[in-house]
Amino acid sequence: MTSRRVGLLGGAFNPPHDGHLKLARLALEHLELDELRFIPTALSPHKPDPGGPAGPVRLRLLERLLEAADGPFRIETLELARGGRSYTVDTLEDLAAREPGSGWILIMGSDQLPGLSHWHRAPRIFQLASVAISPRPGTRLDDLAVPGLRPADQWSGRPGERVWLPPTDLDLASTALRGRLAADPSADPGGLPPQVLAAIRSENLYR
């Protein structure tokens, strides 16, 4: 039996936005989590490097995102410290060794579901963690089967389960935000908390 139920929300957070925070709050509400950890990647293995701020700068922006956020949120810096391509399986193995007895669940949008079984050492991921998925606008909501994951109505705290979260109802993407920030640095692109936008402007990012 797990002693702690921990949600893991990974990503580049380039930049972090309201959609990330809404997804984290939905996970806390629906998964009975003791804690939710944001995990900024060093370099995503699933997407080409979009450029922009290095890890330490993205970490500072993520810290600004959480300044006014209520709840048991924290930032896990394992992947930034490890450097190179950030593979979820490596992070889970490190966490499991460091904190035995904890239950882990990955929090993600439905756009990641079709490729999930192709992640690096996916079967091992599902031996260590469950997955909670929130529908994203414009993505198929088919109940796709993922080898190694069994559908569940609620997360039991054990690994290998797949559960659904409600949608965030926010059509936000970091790529679009970067584009709007570059197009007009003086305008509010929408979707960024004031403290994150202030930090972006003070450091002249995304220009």
C-alpha positions, -999 to 999 in steps of 0.1 A, spaced: 0 0 0 13 34 -9 21 59 18 18 90 -5 0 97 -37 20 120 -59 11 135 -92 39 144 -117 33 171 -144 63 172 -167 70 196 -196 93 222 -209 72 250 -194 84 273 -221 67 294 -209 45 280 -180 9 292 -184 -26 291 -169 -33 258 -186 -5 241 -167 -19 254 -134 -55 245 -142 -44 209 -151 -25 207 -118 -55 218 -98 -78 193 -116 -54 165 -107 -53 175 -71 -91 177 -70 -99 144 -87 -70 121 -78 -68 126 -40 -32 136 -43 -10 144 -13 13 164 -35 17 175 -71 52 181 -86 60 201 -117 90 186 -135 107 209 -160 126 189 -187 162 196 -196 155 186 -233 123 169 -244 128 136 -263 94 139 -280 97 173 -296 124 192 -315 142 218 -294 121 250 -298 150 272 -285 143 299 -260 153 302 -224 177 276 -209 166 254 -180 175 277 -151 154 305 -167 124 283 -173 127 271 -137 125 307 -125 94 313 -146 78 281 -131 86 294 -97 68 326 -106 38 306 -118 35 289 -84 40 320 -63 2 326 -59 -9 290 -63 -26 274 -33 -21 238 -28 6 212 -22 27 221 -53 64 218 -56 90 217 -83 111 186 -89 144 195 -106 158 159 -112 157 163 -150 173 197 -151 201 184 -128 206 153 -149 208 172 -182 205 158 -217 173 143 -230 147 139 -202 133 104 -202 103 98 -180 114 63 -171 147 75 -157 130 101 -136 105 75 -123 133 51 -114 152 78 -96 120 88 -76 111 52 -68 146 46 -54 146 78 -34 110 75 -21 100 39 -18 63 34 -10 50 64 -28 24 61 -56 32 80 -88 7 92 -115 17 111 -146 -6 140 -155 -9 149 -192 -32 161 -220 -49 137 -244 -27 149 -272 1 128 -257 -19 96 -254 -15 82 -290 23 83 -287 25 71 -251 32 35 -258 63 46 -279 79 65 -251 114 52 -241 110 20 -221 72 25 -219 65 -9 -203 88 1 -174 70 34 -170 37 16 -165 53 -7 -139 62 24 -119 34 48 -125 -2 53 -135 -14 79 -160 -42 106 -158 -53 122 -190 -72 154 -196 -90 159 -229 -74 187 -250 -93 208 -275 -90 195 -311 -78 160 -301 -96 128 -305 -114 116 -274 -114 79 -284 -108 55 -255 -75 44 -270 -60 13 -255 -24 16 -244 -5 -17 -238 5 -20 -202 -22 4 -189 -56 -8 -177 -86 15 -176 -99 25 -142 -126 48 -130 -105 61 -101 -68 58 -93 -62 32 -67 -27 45 -60 -11 15 -78 9 17 -111 -4 7 -145 -38 24 -144 -52 49 -168 -78 74 -156 -95 104 -172 -95 139 -158 -120 167 -168 -108 191 -195 -92 223 -185 -114 242 -210 -84 264 -218 -70 262 -253 -35 272 -244 -2 261 -259 33 274 -251 41 274 -288 13 299 -296 22 320 -266 58 322 -277 46 334 -311 24 361 -297 51 373 -273 76 376 -302 51 393 -325 42 420 -299 63 420 -267 44 449 -253 10 432 -256 -6 408 -231 -7 374 -250 -34 360 -227 -30 329 -206 0 340 -186 -3 349 -149 8 385 -142 39 375 -123 50 352 -152 45 379 -178 63 404 -156 93 381 -153 93 375 -191 94 412 -197 120 420 -171 143 394 -186 135 403 -223 125 368 -231 108 354 -263 116 384 -285 
